[in-house]
Amino acid sequence: MNPIHGMNEKRKLVITTALKLFSAKGSAATSMQEIAELCGMSKGSLYLMFKSKEELEASTLEYCVYILMDEMSQIEHESSLTSRERLHKQIEVLLTHVAELKEFLRVQLRSMMMDDEQQRKEHCTPQQRDIEIRTLHWFKSKLEDLYGSEIEPYTIDLILLTHGLFLSYVKIWFTEMPSLTVNKMATHLLQMMDYAAQGCLQHRPEPLISLDQWPAWIAEPQPDAAMLRHPVHILKQMQDIASSDLPSGQSKNDVLETIAILRQEIMEFMPRRAIILGMMRNLEGITILEPMHSELQHIMDTMYNRFIQADSSNT
């Protein structure tokens, strides 16, 4: 499960309220007092949760990233799509999120571009670093799905190209050509990737930057739940197996109802921990579901241990 699902409700309320204000008018025009009032708390209570507006902005940006990762993960497991269709849909989702958050992201991007490398390293949290590492591994996997393993030496070159094109699309979309559609930009970006990848494979130039020169490639992603299989897909598999393999009767009905309740709760904006844990206990001891139950339990345990306990200090 995505870590944001386990965030305590007060913290999530503050972040989502801040996100709406930052996205509507930018962070500079939004005060902590305004955020506190809309959340129904005192300014002092807000500062106990976030020591500064800069810390709240960083948490809000991280929240946006995890929301995006959640959607990307669900698309990743849509078996009816080809690799190319899947990536096209993921690019569309990314562009849509950027459009919705443009005022907030405009400030964040400007800040990142103005910071020098040392400042960026100092401000980079372990979670942000981990996301950077995971993104590199994810993109490498996408390139190999599309162009085969021979494209590996050009991974960083194609990342730089794609990153530059994406930012350029966004800039002209926001400032010069608002009539550009998400579908058209996603299609064009994939076409440019095709031309570049095919040129590299045909002419075999020396890569500008090899993988072993890129720090994020050498580092290993942390073993948390952010990029594991989405719980909804695990529950769908459990439902299919229970429907076909369990003997008819009340026990089978109870299992299917438990899976349905668990799936519904996980998809809620603020899932209730007690219900999730209760439904998980109901599914214990069912032999044919044990591998999936263990996988789901691992995701839950990782999420609660790493994020919920950390958040509880702010309640």
C-alpha positions as CSV (number, residue, x, y, z in Angstrom):
1,M,0.0,0.0,0.0
2,N,1.2,3.5,-0.7
3,P,2.6,5.2,2.5
4,I,0.1,8.1,2.3
5,H,-2.8,5.7,3.0
6,G,-1.4,5.2,6.5
7,M,-0.8,8.8,7.4
8,N,-2.8,10.0,10.4
9,E,-5.8,12.1,9.6
10,K,-4.7,15.4,11.1
11,R,-1.5,15.4,9.1
12,K,-3.2,14.4,5.9
13,L,-5.8,17.2,6.4
14,V,-3.1,19.8,6.8
15,I,-1.2,18.6,3.7
16,T,-4.2,18.3,1.5
17,T,-5.4,21.8,2.6
18,A,-2.0,23.2,2.0
19,L,-1.9,21.5,-1.4
20,K,-5.2,23.1,-2.5
21,L,-4.0,26.6,-1.5
22,F,-0.5,26.2,-2.9
23,S,-2.0,24.9,-6.2
24,A,-4.5,27.7,-6.4
25,K,-2.3,30.7,-5.7
26,G,1.2,29.5,-5.0
27,S,3.0,28.9,-1.7
28,A,4.4,32.5,-1.3
29,A,0.8,33.9,-1.2
30,T,-0.3,31.2,1.3
31,S,0.2,31.8,5.1
32,M,0.5,29.2,7.8
33,Q,-2.3,31.1,9.6
34,E,-4.6,30.6,6.6
35,I,-3.8,26.9,6.5
36,A,-4.4,26.5,10.3
37,E,-7.7,28.3,10.1
38,L,-9.0,26.2,7.3
39,C,-8.0,23.0,9.2
40,G,-9.7,24.2,12.3
41,M,-6.6,24.3,14.5
42,S,-4.4,27.0,16.0
43,K,-1.3,28.3,14.4
44,G,0.7,26.9,17.3
45,S,-0.6,23.4,16.8
46,L,0.3,23.6,13.1
47,Y,3.9,24.5,14.0
48,L,4.1,21.6,16.3
49,M,3.3,19.4,13.3
50,F,5.5,21.2,10.8
51,K,8.3,23.4,12.1
52,S,8.2,25.8,9.1
53,K,6.3,26.4,5.9
54,E,9.3,25.1,4.0
55,E,8.9,21.7,5.9
56,L,5.2,21.7,5.0
57,E,6.0,22.4,1.4
58,A,8.5,19.5,1.3
59,S,5.9,17.2,2.9
60,T,3.3,18.3,0.4
61,L,5.6,17.7,-2.5
62,E,6.4,14.2,-1.2
63,Y,2.6,13.6,-0.8
64,C,2.1,14.5,-4.5
65,V,4.8,12.1,-5.5
66,Y,3.2,9.2,-3.6
67,I,-0.2,10.0,-5.0
68,L,1.4,9.8,-8.5
69,M,3.3,6.6,-7.6
70,D,0.0,5.0,-6.5
71,E,-1.6,5.7,-9.9
72,M,1.5,4.6,-11.7
73,S,1.5,1.3,-9.8
74,Q,-2.1,0.6,-10.7
75,I,-1.5,1.2,-14.4
76,E,1.6,-1.1,-14.1
77,H,-0.6,-4.0,-13.3
78,E,-3.2,-3.5,-16.1
79,S,-2.4,-6.7,-18.0
80,S,-4.7,-5.8,-20.9
81,L,-2.2,-3.0,-22.0
82,T,1.0,-3.5,-24.0
83,S,4.2,-2.1,-22.6
84,R,3.9,0.9,-24.9
85,E,0.3,1.6,-24.0
86,R,1.1,1.3,-20.4
87,L,3.9,3.9,-20.6
88,H,1.7,6.2,-22.7
89,K,-1.0,6.1,-20.1
90,Q,1.5,6.7,-17.3
91,I,2.9,9.8,-19.1
92,E,-0.7,11.1,-19.5
93,V,-1.3,10.6,-15.7
94,L,2.0,12.5,-15.0
95,L,1.1,15.4,-17.2
96,T,-2.4,15.6,-15.7
97,H,-1.0,15.8,-12.2
98,V,1.4,18.5,-13.3
99,A,-1.4,20.5,-14.8
100,E,-3.5,20.3,-11.6
101,L,-0.6,21.4,-9.4
102,K,1.1,23.8,-11.7
103,E,1.2,26.8,-9.4
104,F,2.7,24.8,-6.6
105,L,5.1,22.9,-8.9
106,R,6.2,26.1,-10.6
107,V,7.7,27.4,-7.3
108,Q,9.2,24.0,-6.5
109,L,10.9,23.7,-9.9
110,R,12.2,27.3,-9.7
111,S,13.7,26.6,-6.3
112,M,15.4,23.4,-7.4
113,M,16.9,25.1,-10.4
114,M,18.3,27.9,-8.3
115,D,19.8,25.6,-5.6
116,D,23.3,24.5,-6.2
117,E,24.2,20.8,-5.9
118,Q,25.4,21.1,-2.3
119,Q,22.1,22.7,-1.2
120,R,20.1,20.1,-3.0
121,K,21.9,17.3,-1.3
122,E,21.5,19.0,2.1
123,H,17.7,19.4,1.6
124,C,17.1,16.0,0.1
125,T,15.4,13.6,2.5
126,P,16.1,9.9,2.5
127,Q,12.6,9.4,1.1
128,Q,13.3,11.8,-1.8
129,R,16.6,10.1,-2.5
130,D,14.9,6.7,-2.5
131,I,12.3,7.9,-4.9
132,E,15.0,9.2,-7.2
133,I,16.7,5.8,-7.1
134,R,13.5,3.9,-7.7
135,T,12.6,6.2,-10.6
136,L,15.9,5.4,-12.4
137,H,15.3,1.7,-12.0
138,W,11.7,2.0,-13.2
139,F,12.8,4.0,-16.3
140,K,15.5,1.5,-17.1
141,S,13.0,-1.3,-17.0
142,K,10.6,0.7,-19.2
143,L,13.3,1.3,-21.8
144,E,14.2,-2.4,-21.9
145,D,10.6,-3.4,-22.3
146,L,10.3,-1.1,-25.3
147,Y,13.7,-1.5,-27.0
148,G,15.3,-4.6,-25.5
149,S,18.3,-5.1,-23.2
150,E,20.8,-3.6,-25.7
151,I,19.5,-0.1,-24.8
152,E,20.9,-0.3,-21.3
153,P,24.2,1.7,-22.0
154,Y,22.0,4.6,-23.2
155,T,19.7,4.7,-20.1
156,I,21.0,7.9,-18.7
157,D,21.3,9.6,-22.1
158,L,17.6,8.8,-22.7
159,I,16.6,9.9,-19.2
160,L,18.2,13.3,-19.8
161,L,16.5,13.6,-23.2
162,T,13.1,12.6,-21.9
163,H,13.4,14.9,-18.8
164,G,14.4,17.9,-21.0
165,L,11.6,17.3,-23.4
166,F,9.0,16.8,-20.7
167,L,9.9,20.0,-18.9
168,S,9.9,21.9,-22.2
169,Y,6.4,20.5,-23.0
170,V,5.1,21.6,-19.7
171,K,6.6,25.1,-20.0
172,I,5.1,25.8,-23.4
173,W,1.8,24.2,-22.3
174,F,1.5,26.5,-19.4
175,T,2.8,29.7,-21.1
176,E,2.3,29.6,-24.8
177,M,0.1,26.8,-26.0
178,P,-2.6,25.8,-23.5
179,S,-4.5,24.1,-26.3
180,L,-2.0,21.2,-26.4
181,T,-3.6,18.0,-25.2
182,V,-2.2,15.5,-22.8
183,N,-2.6,12.7,-25.3
184,K,-0.8,14.6,-28.0
185,M,2.2,15.4,-25.8
186,A,2.4,11.8,-24.5
187,T,2.3,10.5,-28.0
188,H,5.0,12.9,-29.2
189,L,7.3,12.2,-26.3
190,L,7.1,8.5,-27.0
191,Q,7.9,9.1,-30.7
192,M,10.9,11.2,-29.8
193,M,12.1,8.4,-27.5
194,D,11.7,6.0,-30.3
195,Y,13.8,8.0,-32.7
196,A,16.6,8.5,-30.1
197,A,16.6,4.9,-29.0
198,Q,16.6,3.6,-32.6
199,G,19.4,6.0,-33.5
200,C,21.5,4.8,-30.6
201,L,20.9,1.1,-31.4
202,Q,21.7,1.7,-35.1
203,H,24.8,3.8,-34.8
204,R,26.1,2.7,-31.3
205,P,27.6,6.1,-30.2
206,E,29.6,6.3,-27.0
207,P,27.1,7.2,-24.2
208,L,27.6,10.7,-22.7
209,I,27.1,9.2,-19.2
210,S,27.2,5.5,-18.5
211,L,25.1,3.9,-15.8
212,D,28.1,3.1,-13.6
213,Q,28.9,6.9,-13.5
214,W,25.5,7.8,-12.2
215,P,25.3,7.8,-8.3
216,A,21.6,6.9,-8.1
217,W,22.3,3.7,-10.1
218,I,24.9,2.5,-7.7
219,A,22.7,3.0,-4.7
220,E,20.0,0.4,-3.9
221,P,16.3,1.4,-3.3
222,Q,15.1,0.9,0.3
223,P,12.9,-2.1,0.8
224,D,9.6,-0.3,1.6
225,A,6.1,-0.7,0.1
226,A,6.1,2.3,-2.2
227,M,6.8,0.3,-5.4
228,L,5.5,-3.1,-4.5
229,R,2.5,-4.7,-6.1
230,H,-0.6,-2.6,-5.4
231,P,-2.9,-4.2,-2.7
232,V,-5.9,-3.9,-5.1
233,H,-4.2,-6.3,-7.5
234,I,-3.3,-8.7,-4.7
235,L,-6.9,-8.7,-3.5
236,K,-8.2,-9.3,-7.0
237,Q,-6.0,-12.4,-7.2
238,M,-7.2,-13.6,-3.8
239,Q,-10.9,-13.0,-4.9
240,D,-10.4,-15.0,-8.1
241,I,-8.7,-17.9,-6.3
242,A,-11.3,-18.0,-3.5
243,S,-14.1,-17.9,-6.1
244,S,-12.8,-20.8,-8.1
245,D,-11.0,-23.0,-5.5
246,L,-12.9,-22.7,-2.2
247,P,-15.8,-25.2,-1.6
248,S,-19.3,-23.6,-1.7
249,G,-20.8,-22.6,1.6
250,Q,-20.9,-20.0,4.2
251,S,-17.1,-20.0,4.8
252,K,-16.5,-19.2,1.1
253,N,-19.1,-16.4,1.2
254,D,-17.4,-15.0,4.4
255,V,-14.0,-15.0,2.7
256,L,-15.3,-13.2,-0.4
257,E,-17.1,-10.6,1.7
258,T,-14.0,-10.0,3.7
259,I,-11.9,-9.5,0.6
260,A,-14.6,-7.1,-0.8
261,I,-14.6,-5.0,2.5
262,L,-10.8,-4.9,2.6
263,R,-10.6,-3.8,-1.0
264,Q,-13.2,-1.0,-0.4
265,E,-11.4,0.2,2.7
266,I,-8.0,0.3,1.1
267,M,-9.4,2.4,-1.7
268,E,-10.8,5.0,0.7
269,F,-9.0,8.3,0.9
270,M,-8.4,7.8,4.6
271,P,-8.5,4.0,5.3
272,R,-9.4,2.9,8.8
273,R,-6.6,0.9,10.4
274,A,-8.9,-1.1,12.7
275,I,-11.0,-2.4,9.8
276,I,-8.0,-3.3,7.7
277,L,-6.3,-5.2,10.5
278,G,-9.6,-6.9,11.4
279,M,-10.2,-8.1,7.8
280,M,-6.6,-9.3,7.5
281,R,-7.1,-11.4,10.6
282,N,-10.2,-12.9,9.1
283,L,-8.1,-14.1,6.1
284,E,-5.5,-15.8,8.2
285,G,-5.1,-19.6,8.0
286,I,-6.6,-20.1,4.5
287,T,-4.0,-22.2,2.9
288,I,-4.7,-21.4,-0.8
289,L,-4.6,-17.7,0.0
290,E,-1.5,-17.8,2.2
291,P,1.1,-16.5,-0.3
292,M,-1.0,-13.5,-1.2
293,H,-2.0,-12.9,2.4
294,S,1.8,-12.8,3.4
295,E,2.5,-10.4,0.5
296,L,-0.3,-8.1,1.6
297,Q,0.8,-8.4,5.2
298,H,4.3,-7.4,4.3
299,I,3.1,-4.3,2.6
300,M,0.9,-3.4,5.6
301,D,3.7,-4.0,8.1
302,T,6.2,-1.9,6.2
303,M,3.8,0.9,5.8
304,Y,2.7,1.1,9.4
305,N,6.1,0.6,10.9
306,R,7.8,3.2,8.7
307,F,5.1,5.9,8.3
308,I,2.3,5.6,10.9
309,Q,4.5,5.3,13.9
310,A,6.5,8.3,12.6
311,D,3.4,10.3,12.2
312,S,2.0,9.4,15.6
313,S,4.4,11.9,17.3
314,N,2.5,14.7,15.6
315,T,-0.9,13.8,16.9
